[in-house]
Amino acid sequence: MSDTPTKDSNGNILSDGDSVTLIKDLKVKGSGGVTLKRGTMVKNIRLTDDTDEIEANVDKVRGLVLRTEFVRKA
């Protein structure tokens, strides 16, 4: 992993296991038309090698990769 910390849309530093909230409705590609609504809580995130992306599991979608610009720390 890089030395640069992973930050959310507000500049808060994220770490493994944190919970985040979506700040925008997101259509999930390849999921058959699932849309994650703004305000959805995503628990137990995992950081990736890319500081602009995190991995998460949501009720409807497993193994989801989210851009950090669309989340804020809960």
PDB file with one MODEL, atoms N, CA, C and O in Angstrom:
MODEL        1
ATOM      1  N   MET A   1       0.835  -1.183   0.000  1.00  0.00           N
ATOM      2  CA  MET A   1       0.000   0.000   0.000  1.00  0.00           C
ATOM      3  C   MET A   1       0.878   1.244   0.000  1.00  0.00           C
ATOM      4  O   MET A   1       2.033   1.197   0.425  1.00  0.00           O
ATOM      5  N   SER A   2       0.339   2.331  -0.468  1.00  0.00           N
ATOM      6  CA  SER A   2       1.115   3.558  -0.567  1.00  0.00           C
ATOM      7  C   SER A   2       1.147   4.276   0.776  1.00  0.00           C
ATOM      8  O   SER A   2       0.408   3.924   1.695  1.00  0.00           O
ATOM      9  N   ASP A   3       2.011   5.290   0.884  1.00  0.00           N
ATOM     10  CA  ASP A   3       2.142   6.066   2.117  1.00  0.00           C
ATOM     11  C   ASP A   3       1.035   7.100   2.259  1.00  0.00           C
ATOM     12  O   ASP A   3       0.831   7.630   3.351  1.00  0.00           O
ATOM     13  N   THR A   4       0.316   7.400   1.179  1.00  0.00           N
ATOM     14  CA  THR A   4      -0.757   8.381   1.217  1.00  0.00           C
ATOM     15  C   THR A   4      -1.988   7.749   1.859  1.00  0.00           C
ATOM     16  O   THR A   4      -2.412   6.670   1.442  1.00  0.00           O
ATOM     17  N   PRO A   5      -2.575   8.409   2.876  1.00  0.00           N
ATOM     18  CA  PRO A   5      -3.766   7.822   3.510  1.00  0.00           C
ATOM     19  C   PRO A   5      -4.982   7.901   2.593  1.00  0.00           C
ATOM     20  O   PRO A   5      -5.082   8.794   1.753  1.00  0.00           O
ATOM     21  N   THR A   6      -5.903   6.955   2.765  1.00  0.00           N
ATOM     22  CA  THR A   6      -7.158   6.953   2.025  1.00  0.00           C
ATOM     23  C   THR A   6      -8.116   7.893   2.736  1.00  0.00           C
ATOM     24  O   THR A   6      -8.337   7.763   3.940  1.00  0.00           O
ATOM     25  N   LYS A   7      -8.690   8.842   1.996  1.00  0.00           N
ATOM     26  CA  LYS A   7      -9.566   9.848   2.599  1.00  0.00           C
ATOM     27  C   LYS A   7     -10.939   9.816   1.944  1.00  0.00           C
ATOM     28  O   LYS A   7     -11.074   9.475   0.769  1.00  0.00           O
ATOM     29  N   ASP A   8     -11.969  10.182   2.733  1.00  0.00           N
ATOM     30  CA  ASP A   8     -13.327  10.255   2.197  1.00  0.00           C
ATOM     31  C   ASP A   8     -13.545  11.595   1.506  1.00  0.00           C
ATOM     32  O   ASP A   8     -12.606  12.373   1.342  1.00  0.00           O
ATOM     33  N   SER A   9     -14.788  11.863   1.102  1.00  0.00           N
ATOM     34  CA  SER A   9     -15.084  13.090   0.358  1.00  0.00           C
ATOM     35  C   SER A   9     -14.856  14.346   1.187  1.00  0.00           C
ATOM     36  O   SER A   9     -14.660  15.422   0.623  1.00  0.00           O
ATOM     37  N   ASN A  10     -14.878  14.236   2.519  1.00  0.00           N
ATOM     38  CA  ASN A  10     -14.668  15.393   3.388  1.00  0.00           C
ATOM     39  C   ASN A  10     -13.230  15.520   3.874  1.00  0.00           C
ATOM     40  O   ASN A  10     -12.899  16.455   4.603  1.00  0.00           O
ATOM     41  N   GLY A  11     -12.377  14.585   3.474  1.00  0.00           N
ATOM     42  CA  GLY A  11     -10.971  14.645   3.872  1.00  0.00           C
ATOM     43  C   GLY A  11     -10.648  13.875   5.134  1.00  0.00           C
ATOM     44  O   GLY A  11      -9.518  13.942   5.618  1.00  0.00           O
ATOM     45  N   ASN A  12     -11.621  13.134   5.692  1.00  0.00           N
ATOM     46  CA  ASN A  12     -11.366  12.305   6.869  1.00  0.00           C
ATOM     47  C   ASN A  12     -10.619  11.044   6.448  1.00  0.00           C
ATOM     48  O   ASN A  12     -10.918  10.457   5.408  1.00  0.00           O
ATOM     49  N   ILE A  13      -9.649  10.632   7.256  1.00  0.00           N
ATOM     50  CA  ILE A  13      -8.854   9.446   6.940  1.00  0.00           C
ATOM     51  C   ILE A  13      -9.665   8.192   7.241  1.00  0.00           C
ATOM     52  O   ILE A  13     -10.253   8.062   8.315  1.00  0.00           O
ATOM     53  N   LEU A  14      -9.687   7.269   6.277  1.00  0.00           N
ATOM     54  CA  LEU A  14     -10.405   6.000   6.413  1.00  0.00           C
ATOM     55  C   LEU A  14      -9.423   4.883   6.747  1.00  0.00           C
ATOM     56  O   LEU A  14      -8.264   4.917   6.333  1.00  0.00           O
ATOM     57  N   SER A  15      -9.899   3.893   7.499  1.00  0.00           N
ATOM     58  CA  SER A  15      -9.078   2.720   7.790  1.00  0.00           C
ATOM     59  C   SER A  15      -9.930   1.464   7.651  1.00  0.00           C
ATOM     60  O   SER A  15     -11.157   1.543   7.580  1.00  0.00           O
ATOM     61  N   ASP A  16      -9.275   0.303   7.614  1.00  0.00           N
ATOM     62  CA  ASP A  16     -10.000  -0.965   7.498  1.00  0.00           C
ATOM     63  C   ASP A  16     -11.006  -1.102   8.627  1.00  0.00           C
ATOM     64  O   ASP A  16     -10.702  -0.805   9.782  1.00  0.00           O
ATOM     65  N   GLY A  17     -12.214  -1.556   8.285  1.00  0.00           N
ATOM     66  CA  GLY A  17     -13.238  -1.782   9.294  1.00  0.00           C
ATOM     67  C   GLY A  17     -14.132  -0.593   9.583  1.00  0.00           C
ATOM     68  O   GLY A  17     -15.100  -0.728  10.331  1.00  0.00           O
ATOM     69  N   ASP A  18     -13.839   0.562   9.018  1.00  0.00           N
ATOM     70  CA  ASP A  18     -14.678   1.750   9.224  1.00  0.00           C
ATOM     71  C   ASP A  18     -16.034   1.572   8.560  1.00  0.00           C
ATOM     72  O   ASP A  18     -16.206   0.718   7.690  1.00  0.00           O
ATOM     73  N   SER A  19     -16.993   2.388   8.978  1.00  0.00           N
ATOM     74  CA  SER A  19     -18.296   2.457   8.327  1.00  0.00           C
ATOM     75  C   SER A  19     -18.382   3.786   7.588  1.00  0.00           C
ATOM     76  O   SER A  19     -17.915   4.814   8.077  1.00  0.00           O
ATOM     77  N   VAL A  20     -18.988   3.748   6.395  1.00  0.00           N
ATOM     78  CA  VAL A  20     -19.145   4.956   5.594  1.00  0.00           C
ATOM     79  C   VAL A  20     -20.588   5.062   5.123  1.00  0.00           C
ATOM     80  O   VAL A  20     -21.330   4.081   5.125  1.00  0.00           O
ATOM     81  N   THR A  21     -20.974   6.269   4.720  1.00  0.00           N
ATOM     82  CA  THR A  21     -22.307   6.537   4.202  1.00  0.00           C
ATOM     83  C   THR A  21     -22.174   7.081   2.789  1.00  0.00           C
ATOM     84  O   THR A  21     -21.293   7.897   2.521  1.00  0.00           O
ATOM     85  N   LEU A  22     -23.042   6.638   1.878  1.00  0.00           N
ATOM     86  CA  LEU A  22     -23.022   7.142   0.509  1.00  0.00           C
ATOM     87  C   LEU A  22     -23.575   8.562   0.469  1.00  0.00           C
ATOM     88  O   LEU A  22     -24.543   8.872   1.164  1.00  0.00           O
ATOM     89  N   ILE A  23     -22.969   9.425  -0.340  1.00  0.00           N
ATOM     90  CA  ILE A  23     -23.437  10.801  -0.453  1.00  0.00           C
ATOM     91  C   ILE A  23     -24.144  11.053  -1.784  1.00  0.00           C
ATOM     92  O   ILE A  23     -24.539  12.182  -2.079  1.00  0.00           O
ATOM     93  N   LYS A  24     -24.303   9.996  -2.587  1.00  0.00           N
ATOM     94  CA  LYS A  24     -24.919  10.122  -3.904  1.00  0.00           C
ATOM     95  C   LYS A  24     -25.542   8.787  -4.280  1.00  0.00           C
ATOM     96  O   LYS A  24     -25.014   7.739  -3.911  1.00  0.00           O
ATOM     97  N   ASP A  25     -26.664   8.803  -5.013  1.00  0.00           N
ATOM     98  CA  ASP A  25     -27.232   7.569  -5.547  1.00  0.00           C
ATOM     99  C   ASP A  25     -26.258   6.999  -6.571  1.00  0.00           C
ATOM    100  O   ASP A  25     -25.779   7.721  -7.445  1.00  0.00           O
ATOM    101  N   LEU A  26     -25.966   5.706  -6.464  1.00  0.00           N
ATOM    102  CA  LEU A  26     -25.006   5.073  -7.366  1.00  0.00           C
ATOM    103  C   LEU A  26     -25.643   3.868  -8.039  1.00  0.00           C
ATOM    104  O   LEU A  26     -26.176   2.985  -7.368  1.00  0.00           O
ATOM    105  N   LYS A  27     -25.586   3.830  -9.374  1.00  0.00           N
ATOM    106  CA  LYS A  27     -26.027   2.662 -10.121  1.00  0.00           C
ATOM    107  C   LYS A  27     -24.856   1.689 -10.174  1.00  0.00           C
ATOM    108  O   LYS A  27     -23.739   2.071 -10.523  1.00  0.00           O
ATOM    109  N   VAL A  28     -25.115   0.437  -9.827  1.00  0.00           N
ATOM    110  CA  VAL A  28     -24.068  -0.568  -9.785  1.00  0.00           C
ATOM    111  C   VAL A  28     -24.040  -1.306 -11.109  1.00  0.00           C
ATOM    112  O   VAL A  28     -25.003  -1.981 -11.473  1.00  0.00           O
ATOM    113  N   LYS A  29     -22.933  -1.177 -11.830  1.00  0.00           N
ATOM    114  CA  LYS A  29     -22.802  -1.828 -13.127  1.00  0.00           C
ATOM    115  C   LYS A  29     -22.697  -3.334 -12.957  1.00  0.00           C
ATOM    116  O   LYS A  29     -22.039  -3.819 -12.037  1.00  0.00           O
ATOM    117  N   GLY A  30     -23.351  -4.072 -13.851  1.00  0.00           N
ATOM    118  CA  GLY A  30     -23.269  -5.520 -13.847  1.00  0.00           C
ATOM    119  C   GLY A  30     -24.071  -6.197 -12.759  1.00  0.00           C
ATOM    120  O   GLY A  30     -23.870  -7.382 -12.494  1.00  0.00           O
ATOM    121  N   SER A  31     -24.974  -5.475 -12.123  1.00  0.00           N
ATOM    122  CA  SER A  31     -25.742  -6.055 -11.013  1.00  0.00           C
ATOM    123  C   SER A  31     -27.216  -6.222 -11.352  1.00  0.00           C
ATOM    124  O   SER A  31     -28.022  -6.529 -10.473  1.00  0.00           O
ATOM    125  N   GLY A  32     -27.570  -6.029 -12.586  1.00  0.00           N
ATOM    126  CA  GLY A  32     -28.963  -6.180 -12.973  1.00  0.00           C
ATOM    127  C   GLY A  32     -29.831  -5.000 -12.594  1.00  0.00           C
ATOM    128  O   GLY A  32     -31.019  -5.174 -12.321  1.00  0.00           O
ATOM    129  N   GLY A  33     -29.277  -3.818 -12.571  1.00  0.00           N
ATOM    130  CA  GLY A  33     -30.064  -2.616 -12.318  1.00  0.00           C
ATOM    131  C   GLY A  33     -30.193  -2.206 -10.868  1.00  0.00           C
ATOM    132  O   GLY A  33     -31.114  -1.463 -10.529  1.00  0.00           O
ATOM    133  N   VAL A  34     -29.304  -2.663  -9.998  1.00  0.00           N
ATOM    134  CA  VAL A  34     -29.347  -2.272  -8.591  1.00  0.00           C
ATOM    135  C   VAL A  34     -28.829  -0.840  -8.448  1.00  0.00           C
ATOM    136  O   VAL A  34     -27.798  -0.489  -9.022  1.00  0.00           O
ATOM    137  N   THR A  35     -29.544  -0.018  -7.682  1.00  0.00           N
ATOM    138  CA  THR A  35     -29.107   1.336  -7.373  1.00  0.00           C
ATOM    139  C   THR A  35     -28.962   1.469  -5.865  1.00  0.00           C
ATOM    140  O   THR A  35     -29.898   1.182  -5.118  1.00  0.00           O
ATOM    141  N   LEU A  36     -27.786   1.905  -5.416  1.00  0.00           N
ATOM    142  CA  LEU A  36     -27.573   2.165  -4.004  1.00  0.00           C
ATOM    143  C   LEU A  36     -27.963   3.608  -3.727  1.00  0.00           C
ATOM    144  O   LEU A  36     -27.451   4.522  -4.373  1.00  0.00           O
ATOM    145  N   LYS A  37     -28.855   3.819  -2.783  1.00  0.00           N
ATOM    146  CA  LYS A  37     -29.401   5.143  -2.508  1.00  0.00           C
ATOM    147  C   LYS A  37     -28.487   5.956  -1.604  1.00  0.00           C
ATOM    148  O   LYS A  37     -27.726   5.410  -0.806  1.00  0.00           O
ATOM    149  N   ARG A  38     -28.578   7.284  -1.750  1.00  0.00           N
ATOM    150  CA  ARG A  38     -27.841   8.205  -0.887  1.00  0.00           C
ATOM    151  C   ARG A  38     -28.245   7.950   0.557  1.00  0.00           C
ATOM    152  O   ARG A  38     -29.424   7.760   0.854  1.00  0.00           O
ATOM    153  N   GLY A  39     -27.261   7.944   1.458  1.00  0.00           N
ATOM    154  CA  GLY A  39     -27.533   7.692   2.864  1.00  0.00           C
ATOM    155  C   GLY A  39     -27.377   6.243   3.273  1.00  0.00           C
ATOM    156  O   GLY A  39     -27.483   5.923   4.457  1.00  0.00           O
ATOM    157  N   THR A  40     -27.126   5.353   2.311  1.00  0.00           N
ATOM    158  CA  THR A  40     -26.937   3.936   2.630  1.00  0.00           C
ATOM    159  C   THR A  40     -25.666   3.761   3.445  1.00  0.00           C
ATOM    160  O   THR A  40     -24.604   4.254   3.065  1.00  0.00           O
ATOM    161  N   MET A  41     -25.776   3.055   4.568  1.00  0.00           N
ATOM    162  CA  MET A  41     -24.628   2.794   5.433  1.00  0.00           C
ATOM    163  C   MET A  41     -23.897   1.559   4.928  1.00  0.00           C
ATOM    164  O   MET A  41     -24.508   0.517   4.695  1.00  0.00           O
ATOM    165  N   VAL A  42     -22.592   1.684   4.764  1.00  0.00           N
ATOM    166  CA  VAL A  42     -21.745   0.567   4.350  1.00  0.00           C
ATOM    167  C   VAL A  42     -20.780   0.300   5.495  1.00  0.00           C
ATOM    168  O   VAL A  42     -19.966   1.155   5.846  1.00  0.00           O
ATOM    169  N   LYS A  43     -20.877  -0.887   6.073  1.00  0.00           N
ATOM    170  CA  LYS A  43     -20.061  -1.229   7.243  1.00  0.00           C
ATOM    171  C   LYS A  43     -18.870  -2.091   6.854  1.00  0.00           C
ATOM    172  O   LYS A  43     -18.890  -2.798   5.846  1.00  0.00           O
ATOM    173  N   ASN A  44     -17.832  -2.011   7.679  1.00  0.00           N
ATOM    174  CA  ASN A  44     -16.664  -2.887   7.575  1.00  0.00           C
ATOM    175  C   ASN A  44     -15.996  -2.811   6.205  1.00  0.00           C
ATOM    176  O   ASN A  44     -15.874  -3.823   5.514  1.00  0.00           O
ATOM    177  N   ILE A  45     -15.565  -1.611   5.811  1.00  0.00           N
ATOM    178  CA  ILE A  45     -14.887  -1.430   4.529  1.00  0.00           C
ATOM    179  C   ILE A  45     -13.472  -2.001   4.581  1.00  0.00           C
ATOM    180  O   ILE A  45     -12.909  -2.204   5.656  1.00  0.00           O
ATOM    181  N   ARG A  46     -12.910  -2.255   3.399  1.00  0.00           N
ATOM    182  CA  ARG A  46     -11.526  -2.693   3.280  1.00  0.00           C
ATOM    183  C   ARG A  46     -10.803  -1.740   2.334  1.00  0.00           C
ATOM    184  O   ARG A  46     -11.329  -1.385   1.279  1.00  0.00           O
ATOM    185  N   LEU A  47      -9.608  -1.331   2.710  1.00  0.00           N
ATOM    186  CA  LEU A  47      -8.822  -0.448   1.861  1.00  0.00           C
ATOM    187  C   LEU A  47      -8.168  -1.259   0.757  1.00  0.00           C
ATOM    188  O   LEU A  47      -7.891  -2.446   0.926  1.00  0.00           O
ATOM    189  N   THR A  48      -7.921  -0.609  -0.380  1.00  0.00           N
ATOM    190  CA  THR A  48      -7.245  -1.247  -1.506  1.00  0.00           C
ATOM    191  C   THR A  48      -5.906  -0.560  -1.730  1.00  0.00           C
ATOM    192  O   THR A  48      -5.569   0.398  -1.034  1.00  0.00           O
ATOM    193  N   ASP A  49      -5.151  -1.045  -2.694  1.00  0.00           N
ATOM    194  CA  ASP A  49      -3.871  -0.415  -3.023  1.00  0.00           C
ATOM    195  C   ASP A  49      -4.076   0.969  -3.626  1.00  0.00           C
ATOM    196  O   ASP A  49      -3.181   1.811  -3.556  1.00  0.00           O
ATOM    197  N   ASP A  50      -5.238   1.210  -4.214  1.00  0.00           N
ATOM    198  CA  ASP A  50      -5.579   2.506  -4.800  1.00  0.00           C
ATOM    199  C   ASP A  50      -6.240   3.365  -3.720  1.00  0.00           C
ATOM    200  O   ASP A  50      -7.269   2.973  -3.169  1.00  0.00           O
ATOM    201  N   THR A  51      -5.666   4.527  -3.411  1.00  0.00           N
ATOM    202  CA  THR A  51      -6.210   5.387  -2.345  1.00  0.00           C
ATOM    203  C   THR A  51      -7.534   6.027  -2.726  1.00  0.00           C
ATOM    204  O   THR A  51      -8.177   6.641  -1.874  1.00  0.00           O
ATOM    205  N   ASP A  52      -7.968   5.904  -3.985  1.00  0.00           N
ATOM    206  CA  ASP A  52      -9.247   6.467  -4.422  1.00  0.00           C
ATOM    207  C   ASP A  52     -10.371   5.447  -4.400  1.00  0.00           C
ATOM    208  O   ASP A  52     -11.495   5.773  -4.781  1.00  0.00           O
ATOM    209  N   GLU A  53     -10.100   4.216  -3.963  1.00  0.00           N
ATOM    210  CA  GLU A  53     -11.111   3.165  -3.985  1.00  0.00           C
ATOM    211  C   GLU A  53     -11.095   2.366  -2.685  1.00  0.00           C
ATOM    212  O   GLU A  53     -10.047   2.182  -2.067  1.00  0.00           O
ATOM    213  N   ILE A  54     -12.285   1.891  -2.279  1.00  0.00           N
ATOM    214  CA  ILE A  54     -12.421   0.987  -1.147  1.00  0.00           C
ATOM    215  C   ILE A  54     -13.281  -0.192  -1.571  1.00  0.00           C
ATOM    216  O   ILE A  54     -14.061  -0.086  -2.517  1.00  0.00           O
ATOM    217  N   GLU A  55     -13.144  -1.314  -0.877  1.00  0.00           N
ATOM    218  CA  GLU A  55     -13.976  -2.486  -1.135  1.00  0.00           C
ATOM    219  C   GLU A  55     -14.988  -2.611  -0.011  1.00  0.00           C
ATOM    220  O   GLU A  55     -14.703  -2.296   1.144  1.00  0.00           O
ATOM    221  N   ALA A  56     -16.190  -3.083  -0.377  1.00  0.00           N
ATOM    222  CA  ALA A  56     -17.236  -3.231   0.627  1.00  0.00           C
ATOM    223  C   ALA A  56     -18.250  -4.275   0.193  1.00  0.00           C
ATOM    224  O   ALA A  56     -18.323  -4.649  -0.978  1.00  0.00           O
ATOM    225  N   ASN A  57     -19.025  -4.735   1.156  1.00  0.00           N
ATOM    226  CA  ASN A  57     -20.165  -5.602   0.889  1.00  0.00           C
ATOM    227  C   ASN A  57     -21.421  -4.855   1.321  1.00  0.00           C
ATOM    228  O   ASN A  57     -21.489  -4.322   2.428  1.00  0.00           O
ATOM    229  N   VAL A  58     -22.407  -4.824   0.440  1.00  0.00           N
ATOM    230  CA  VAL A  58     -23.693  -4.208   0.731  1.00  0.00           C
ATOM    231  C   VAL A  58     -24.727  -5.316   0.617  1.00  0.00           C
ATOM    232  O   VAL A  58     -24.454  -6.353   0.011  1.00  0.00           O
ATOM    233  N   ASP A  59     -25.914  -5.116   1.191  1.00  0.00           N
ATOM    234  CA  ASP A  59     -26.949  -6.151   1.192  1.00  0.00           C
ATOM    235  C   ASP A  59     -27.127  -6.796  -0.179  1.00  0.00           C
ATOM    236  O   ASP A  59     -27.158  -8.021  -0.291  1.00  0.00           O
ATOM    237  N   LYS A  60     -27.241  -5.984  -1.208  1.00  0.00           N
ATOM    238  CA  LYS A  60     -27.578  -6.479  -2.545  1.00  0.00           C
ATOM    239  C   LYS A  60     -26.363  -6.897  -3.362  1.00  0.00           C
ATOM    240  O   LYS A  60     -26.489  -7.698  -4.288  1.00  0.00           O
ATOM    241  N   VAL A  61     -25.181  -6.363  -3.033  1.00  0.00           N
ATOM    242  CA  VAL A  61     -24.001  -6.575  -3.866  1.00  0.00           C
ATOM    243  C   VAL A  61     -22.808  -6.956  -2.994  1.00  0.00           C
ATOM    244  O   VAL A  61     -22.512  -6.278  -2.010  1.00  0.00           O
ATOM    245  N   ARG A  62     -22.134  -8.026  -3.351  1.00  0.00           N
ATOM    246  CA  ARG A  62     -20.935  -8.458  -2.636  1.00  0.00           C
ATOM    247  C   ARG A  62     -19.701  -8.101  -3.461  1.00  0.00           C
ATOM    248  O   ARG A  62     -19.750  -8.119  -4.691  1.00  0.00           O
ATOM    249  N   GLY A  63     -18.599  -7.776  -2.790  1.00  0.00           N
ATOM    250  CA  GLY A  63     -17.354  -7.467  -3.481  1.00  0.00           C
ATOM    251  C   GLY A  63     -17.416  -6.171  -4.269  1.00  0.00           C
ATOM    252  O   GLY A  63     -16.848  -6.066  -5.356  1.00  0.00           O
ATOM    253  N   LEU A  64     -18.106  -5.188  -3.718  1.00  0.00           N
ATOM    254  CA  LEU A  64     -18.310  -3.912  -4.391  1.00  0.00           C
ATOM    255  C   LEU A  64     -17.086  -3.010  -4.206  1.00  0.00           C
ATOM    256  O   LEU A  64     -16.529  -2.941  -3.111  1.00  0.00           O
ATOM    257  N   VAL A  65     -16.673  -2.331  -5.251  1.00  0.00           N
ATOM    258  CA  VAL A  65     -15.593  -1.350  -5.164  1.00  0.00           C
ATOM    259  C   VAL A  65     -16.222   0.037  -5.301  1.00  0.00           C
ATOM    260  O   VAL A  65     -16.891   0.333  -6.291  1.00  0.00           O
ATOM    261  N   LEU A  66     -15.994   0.884  -4.287  1.00  0.00           N
ATOM    262  CA  LEU A  66     -16.561   2.233  -4.270  1.00  0.00           C
ATOM    263  C   LEU A  66     -15.456   3.270  -4.373  1.00  0.00           C
ATOM    264  O   LEU A  66     -14.375   3.098  -3.811  1.00  0.00           O
ATOM    265  N   ARG A  67     -15.733   4.339  -5.090  1.00  0.00           N
ATOM    266  CA  ARG A  67     -14.812   5.472  -5.157  1.00  0.00           C
ATOM    267  C   ARG A  67     -14.971   6.279  -3.864  1.00  0.00           C
ATOM    268  O   ARG A  67     -16.090   6.494  -3.398  1.00  0.00           O
ATOM    269  N   THR A  68     -13.863   6.720  -3.292  1.00  0.00           N
ATOM    270  CA  THR A  68     -13.924   7.443  -2.025  1.00  0.00           C
ATOM    271  C   THR A  68     -14.578   8.809  -2.163  1.00  0.00           C
ATOM    272  O   THR A  68     -14.997   9.387  -1.160  1.00  0.00           O
ATOM    273  N   GLU A  69     -14.676   9.338  -3.368  1.00  0.00           N
ATOM    274  CA  GLU A  69     -15.316  10.641  -3.574  1.00  0.00           C
ATOM    275  C   GLU A  69     -16.824  10.587  -3.348  1.00  0.00           C
ATOM    276  O   GLU A  69     -17.466  11.632  -3.233  1.00  0.00           O
ATOM    277  N   PHE A  70     -17.407   9.372  -3.283  1.00  0.00           N
ATOM    278  CA  PHE A  70     -18.855   9.219  -3.096  1.00  0.00           C
ATOM    279  C   PHE A  70     -19.237   8.762  -1.694  1.00  0.00           C
ATOM    280  O   PHE A  70     -20.399   8.437  -1.453  1.00  0.00           O
ATOM    281  N   VAL A  71     -18.290   8.731  -0.770  1.00  0.00           N
ATOM    282  CA  VAL A  71     -18.592   8.293   0.595  1.00  0.00           C
ATOM    283  C   VAL A  71     -18.068   9.298   1.618  1.00  0.00           C
ATOM    284  O   VAL A  71     -17.151  10.074   1.353  1.00  0.00           O
ATOM    285  N   ARG A  72     -18.695   9.250   2.808  1.00  0.00           N
ATOM    286  CA  ARG A  72     -18.175  10.019   3.942  1.00  0.00           C
ATOM    287  C   ARG A  72     -18.170   9.100   5.156  1.00  0.00           C
ATOM    288  O   ARG A  72     -18.996   8.196   5.281  1.00  0.00           O
ATOM    289  N   LYS A  73     -17.232   9.352   6.032  1.00  0.00           N
ATOM    290  CA  LYS A  73     -17.083   8.513   7.212  1.00  0.00           C
ATOM    291  C   LYS A  73     -18.308   8.671   8.101  1.00  0.00           C
ATOM    292  O   LYS A  73     -18.784   9.785   8.319  1.00  0.00           O
ATOM    293  N   ALA A  74     -18.813   7.562   8.610  1.00  0.00           N
ATOM    294  CA  ALA A  74     -20.020   7.593   9.460  1.00  0.00           C
ATOM    295  C   ALA A  74     -19.649   7.822  10.907  1.00  0.00           C
ATOM    296  O   ALA A  74     -20.526   7.878  11.768  1.00  0.00           O
TER     297      ALA A  74
ENDMDL
END
